[in-house]
Amino acid sequence: MLFQPAYESGYHILRILQNSFTEGDVEALKKQIDDYIDDGKSRIALSFTPDSYPYSKLLTLLTQCDRLVKERGGKLIIIHPNPDFHEIIEQTKLTSVLEVYSSEDDVA
């Protein structure tokens, strides 16, 4: 999985640099999030490309990681979901679990 780590506004941001995800990509993302949690980094943001698509395994990962982060007193947020991605998050009622921001600047 191609991603670029960053730190801004108190969040450890994983800027995901690809549009589609294989099962291996989802596992790599989970490992990175697990490593952040193990290192005590509890404020995590996932920033997606404008063309990213949230297929079911990715949505499952987001809910699992959100639960793990919250158990450690932290927060997982989603940044830059395209309109289709955001609509799927809304339709699946994940907006009740995940906070969604339109840009990294909005997180501050």
C-alpha positions, 0 to 999 in steps of 0.5 A: 500500500502506498501511503505517506505519513504526516503529523498535523493538528495533533493527528498522525495522518496517513495520506493514502496515495492510491485509489483502489485497494487489494486485500493485502493493501487493507492488511498493510493499512491495518498493520500501520494503524495497529503500530500507531496504536501500539506506539501510543498514537491515539489520534489518527487520520486517514486521508484518501485520494479524490478517487478512492472507493470504499469497498466492503473490506475497507469499511470493515477495517475502518470500523474495527480500527475506530473501535480499537482507537477509541478503546485507547481513548483516541480518535480515528477520522476520515479526510477527503472522501469523494462524494461517492465514498462519503455517500456510502459512509452515510448510507451504511450509517458509519457517520454515527461512528466515524468523523469525516472532514472534507480537507486536512485544514478542516481538522485543525 
